[in-house]
């Protein structure tokens, strides 16, 4: 056996030892980091409810031949329509919507069984609540106006 053959064989053995060692190191690092990298999903339900309200033609979004996300149609601002649109009832979620534009205020309570519990949001407990103001355009049949939509959502902590 010549000296060059020995180097090739040694290099191959080192290659077969280094690759598994790197692979095992990656697995160990992943296992150590995984418990600390839990994504925050507790507010995801509230996020989805807000987006459905503003982007869905069945909810508040103005539509003629197409949907205009972020433009609130005042004709759609009624409890029964929003209850059907969001599909919430019973002990799931409650939504309070307050639309303010041109010195006018409209308020809708969706799922009153849960919106009555909004006062429980003031302290820590079994309820998860969110309150967000969204700047929107309002279509009242005459034209577009600037407005603010306050969305309060109450639900049980998961």
Secondary structure by P-SEA (a helix, b strand, c coil): ccaaaaaaaaaaaaaaaaaaaaaaaaaaaaaaacccccccccaaaaaaaaaaacccccccccccccccccccccccccaaaaaaaaccccccbbbbbbbbcccbbbbbbcccccccccccccccccbbbbbbbbbbbbbcccbbbbbbbbbbbbbccc
